[in-house]
Amino acid sequence: MKEILVGLIGFGTVGSGLAEVLQVQAARLAKKVDTVIRLKTIADNRLAALPERFNDVGFTKNAREIIADPQINIVVELIGGIEPAKTFILEAIAAGKHVVTANKALISQHGAEIFAAAAKAGVEIGFEASVGGGVPVIKALKEGLVANRILSIMGIMNGTANFILNQMTDHQVPFSEVLKDAQAKGYAEADPTYDVEGIDTAHKLAILMNIAYGMNVSLADISIEGITRIDPVDIAFAREFGYRIKLLAISRNHGEHVEARVHPTMVPENHMLAGISGVYNGFYFTGDMVGNIMLYGLGAGKMPTGSAVAADVVDIARNITHNSINRVPSLSFRPEHLTPRRITPIEDLRCPYYFRMTAVDKPGVLSAISGILGKNNISIESVIQKSRGQKDAVPVVIMTYEAEERSVRAALAEIDSLPICTDKTVKIRILVDKQDGVK
Amino acid sequence: MKEILVGLIGFGTVGSGLAEVLQVQAARLAKKVDTVIRLKTIADNRLAALPERFNDVGFTKNAREIIADPQINIVVELIGGIEPAKTFILEAIAAGKHVVTANKALISQHGAEIFAAAAKAGVEIGFEASVGGGVPVIKALKEGLVANRILSIMGIMNGTANFILNQMTDHQVPFSEVLKDAQAKGYAEADPTYDVEGIDTAHKLAILMNIAYGMNVSLADISIEGITRIDPVDIAFAREFGYRIKLLAISRNHGEHVEARVHPTMVPENHMLAGISGVYNGFYFTGDMVGNIMLYGLGAGKMPTGSAVAADVVDIARNITHNSINRVPSLSFRPEHLTPRRITPIEDLRCPYYFRMTAVDKPGVLSAISGILGKNNISIESVIQKSRGQKDAVPVVIMTYEAEERSVRAALAEIDSLPICTDKTVKIRILVDKQDGVK
């Protein structure tokens, strides 16, 4: 039986997860795959040696030993970040190796260059683990939904942000406190910017858009807003109106232009995305044939991500064995059919809005605010103004009917400059989605 | 470019859905697949001719014309039922055709014979559409989760039953009334037995178990209980305790033996499966590497099922083009590694229970019932006994701690034979599942 040899660059959390998956599942994989998959060498320059359980695997501090090894078929890059990951991947491709990576930052920003190099060299790039951890969301889009025009992509794509919002919801604790707790538990990084500012989510949205629409979106085109300004009071008001606040990635396909945005969103409490708690992710697609579909699971973590990387390794091992390399194009569409698409300007967005103004507790406040909204064609659906009689500023909460982002921005700029408003208005977009069964 | 020709047997709901999917998506598929997929002939003996929009497709009343056509590569069987579907499929295999089917009754009961014939002939069998309509659940299990030991399978696998339970929940209407409404709306068949008695769900569970565990389960081994005895009062009590009643398929993998059961289940209201409404399906797997994962979508219907059949056709077309037939074994495990497994006797099951006894409203009733439960080692967690003072029999509702099915059956047999009990006890098993994030 043919043997496929794997070289692993990066023995951190996910790298050690992959090594463990391949070791634990070896007997099971042998029963499923008509080839032997063997982890030959692991490279990590921060390590002196591998743990004893991996003493049948070679070790080097130098990644280029793996890239130069003529026996190795598949190079797995799990060091993360742009460099030196990018250089290693391009060198591996040039050396005729197939590549598997979980590197969402790299694939979302330099995917085009990497895929072009791979196509030229006739090798495969597996990147299932770059989106959704162990959830086979890329395979579902590329293969399971192959016969669909994808009408929209929505999702909770960052477990850390979801965990924080959830804790804020369950315990009515401010963002900063929950973040500290999440960091202590290992659910958030020391520098949580990528997670809480929506950047990590945008990386994943970009990858999914490229696959779903056959395009090459630039990260700079995605409108990104994080969760740091969300207050427990917003979460409480959301509940009162029947919503949960989630950090969503949203892209609707309007044909010649497509939306691309990441922001905190009020999700109706009976929507499937509202029920996703803790560090879980949910990927919610609408296809013109299949209707609504969701994939749910752990979007990060050692073993789940290791599971996805291993699935890519198996996929490529099968293609090597069967001489069917590039049986499925990297981005679903064949490279010559990738076409640029215009991104819908965020100012053109139309949706209902939640506003929380902070205003002094005086008569005439609501009249001033509603006057400005009316002037900008923003219709109020409901208002909550509580705690009258207090000395300090009080929240004025307004839910609107569908309005245009451009008008909303203009109105809020004017409202926030009123002397009666003592803090910037918090604005949260409200999700409108039909989940009804279609036959 | 190579052309792959498809013959379709059966132009009913799903058959016409497939024809439409292939027509509507032709240009998109041409951009994704490096081969042309063309529907050459449709066979249906109930039809005089095809609708005009398909006038570029051949028509015959005789399925065997398709099977005998040397140009046709893939035969799609969408007539459903056991015969003549089985004969057509075996004849197509013998003629060297690859086969795609959505026939869950056939695959769950005669899969072994069909897969063996296909392996012998060196052809592929695609059956994604037999489980979960448009949801790519089989591909996820076989490929995305390839590097996992599947620890459990749980799911809402029948949209009709879920729709009925949902309507009963939302409107407090009895089963029979909702069924009539569902039949009028086309959500339930004239003969709803397969859907409401859990048989359709058991077919799908059998297929998933065979893939997940590499076995060949007999339908007769699955313990099946339908939803016809569920009353709106049970749904109301479930809500009071924080549960939703769902028709679940459940299989837990205990290694040398595996559970296989379909029954109404009390699902904690914060569990992902509790939130699945209408005709939607949810497939909830736990893998030893990936943790919990769920796939959600429309489990039936013309276009969703057509989407899944088309995905199988594309998969096989790619394998024909790349000479990579049987790149992935039909049941995930290679045929020689399929091994029989013992099914856990339902009497060995341990879980908490909900009981609704119907008893005359007299003193001593609760004492008699609880005495029998205690004698059988069944501990009561809580009791609701309402409407005291009425003349008629009243419900006595009991939630238990974990108990053994064997003891429960013995206890209920004794309780139901008490003169004070005027109707058979309704028994609903309660789901215990940890959904917590694992890192």
Boltz contact constraints between the chains, C-beta under 6 A:
constraints:
  - contact:
      token1: [A, 21]
      token2: [B, 147]
      max_distance: 6.0
  - contact:
      token1: [A, 21]
      token2: [B, 289]
      max_distance: 6.0
  - contact:
      token1: [A, 25]
      token2: [B, 147]
      max_distance: 6.0
  - contact:
      token1: [A, 31]
      token2: [B, 333]
      max_distance: 6.0
  - contact:
      token1: [A, 31]
      token2: [B, 337]
      max_distance: 6.0
  - contact:
      token1: [A, 32]
      token2: [B, 332]
      max_distance: 6.0
  - contact:
      token1: [A, 32]
      token2: [B, 333]
      max_distance: 6.0
  - contact:
      token1: [A, 134]
      token2: [B, 290]
      max_distance: 6.0
  - contact:
      token1: [A, 136]
      token2: [B, 140]
      max_distance: 6.0
  - contact:
      token1: [A, 136]
      token2: [B, 144]
      max_distance: 6.0
  - contact:
      token1: [A, 139]
      token2: [B, 144]
      max_distance: 6.0
  - contact:
      token1: [A, 140]
      token2: [B, 136]
      max_distance: 6.0
  - contact:
      token1: [A, 144]
      token2: [B, 136]
      max_distance: 6.0
  - contact:
      token1: [A, 144]
      token2: [B, 139]
      max_distance: 6.0
  - contact:
      token1: [A, 144]
      token2: [B, 311]
      max_distance: 6.0
  - contact:
      token1: [A, 146]
      token2: [B, 311]
      max_distance: 6.0
  - contact:
      token1: [A, 146]
      token2: [B, 314]
      max_distance: 6.0
  - contact:
      token1: [A, 147]
      token2: [B, 21]
      max_distance: 6.0
  - contact:
      token1: [A, 147]
      token2: [B, 25]
      max_distance: 6.0
  - contact:
      token1: [A, 147]
      token2: [B, 307]
      max_distance: 6.0
  - contact:
      token1: [A, 147]
      token2: [B, 310]
      max_distance: 6.0
  - contact:
      token1: [A, 147]
      token2: [B, 311]
      max_distance: 6.0
  - contact:
      token1: [A, 148]
      token2: [B, 307]
      max_distance: 6.0
  - contact:
      token1: [A, 275]
      token2: [B, 275]
      max_distance: 6.0
  - contact:
      token1: [A, 278]
      token2: [B, 437]
      max_distance: 6.0
  - contact:
      token1: [A, 279]
      token2: [B, 437]
      max_distance: 6.0
  - contact:
      token1: [A, 289]
      token2: [B, 21]
      max_distance: 6.0
  - contact:
      token1: [A, 289]
      token2: [B, 303]
      max_distance: 6.0
  - contact:
      token1: [A, 289]
      token2: [B, 307]
      max_distance: 6.0
  - contact:
      token1: [A, 290]
      token2: [B, 134]
      max_distance: 6.0
  - contact:
      token1: [A, 290]
      token2: [B, 304]
      max_distance: 6.0
  - contact:
      token1: [A, 290]
      token2: [B, 307]
      max_distance: 6.0
  - contact:
      token1: [A, 291]
      token2: [B, 298]
      max_distance: 6.0
  - contact:
      token1: [A, 291]
      token2: [B, 304]
      max_distance: 6.0
  - contact:
      token1: [A, 293]
      token2: [B, 297]
      max_distance: 6.0
  - contact:
      token1: [A, 294]
      token2: [B, 296]
      max_distance: 6.0
  - contact:
      token1: [A, 295]
      token2: [B, 295]
      max_distance: 6.0
  - contact:
      token1: [A, 296]
      token2: [B, 294]
      max_distance: 6.0
  - contact:
      token1: [A, 297]
      token2: [B, 293]
      max_distance: 6.0
  - contact:
      token1: [A, 298]
      token2: [B, 291]
      max_distance: 6.0
  - contact:
      token1: [A, 301]
      token2: [B, 439]
      max_distance: 6.0
  - contact:
      token1: [A, 303]
      token2: [B, 289]
      max_distance: 6.0
  - contact:
      token1: [A, 304]
      token2: [B, 290]
      max_distance: 6.0
  - contact:
      token1: [A, 304]
      token2: [B, 291]
      max_distance: 6.0
  - contact:
      token1: [A, 307]
      token2: [B, 147]
      max_distance: 6.0
  - contact:
      token1: [A, 307]
      token2: [B, 148]
      max_distance: 6.0
  - contact:
      token1: [A, 307]
      token2: [B, 289]
      max_distance: 6.0
  - contact:
      token1: [A, 307]
      token2: [B, 290]
      max_distance: 6.0
  - contact:
      token1: [A, 310]
      token2: [B, 147]
      max_distance: 6.0
  - contact:
      token1: [A, 311]
      token2: [B, 144]
      max_distance: 6.0
  - contact:
      token1: [A, 311]
      token2: [B, 146]
      max_distance: 6.0
  - contact:
      token1: [A, 311]
      token2: [B, 147]
      max_distance: 6.0
  - contact:
      token1: [A, 314]
      token2: [B, 146]
      max_distance: 6.0
  - contact:
      token1: [A, 318]
      token2: [B, 327]
      max_distance: 6.0
  - contact:
      token1: [A, 322]
      token2: [B, 324]
      max_distance: 6.0
  - contact:
      token1: [A, 322]
      token2: [B, 327]
      max_distance: 6.0
  - contact:
      token1: [A, 324]
      token2: [B, 322]
      max_distance: 6.0
  - contact:
      token1: [A, 324]
      token2: [B, 324]
      max_distance: 6.0
  - contact:
      token1: [A, 327]
      token2: [B, 318]
      max_distance: 6.0
  - contact:
      token1: [A, 327]
      token2: [B, 322]
      max_distance: 6.0
  - contact:
      token1: [A, 332]
      token2: [B, 32]
      max_distance: 6.0
  - contact:
      token1: [A, 333]
      token2: [B, 31]
      max_distance: 6.0
  - contact:
      token1: [A, 333]
      token2: [B, 32]
      max_distance: 6.0
  - contact:
      token1: [A, 337]
      token2: [B, 31]
      max_distance: 6.0
  - contact:
      token1: [A, 437]
      token2: [B, 278]
      max_distance: 6.0
  - contact:
      token1: [A, 437]
      token2: [B, 279]
      max_distance: 6.0
  - contact:
      token1: [A, 439]
      token2: [B, 301]
      max_distance: 6.0
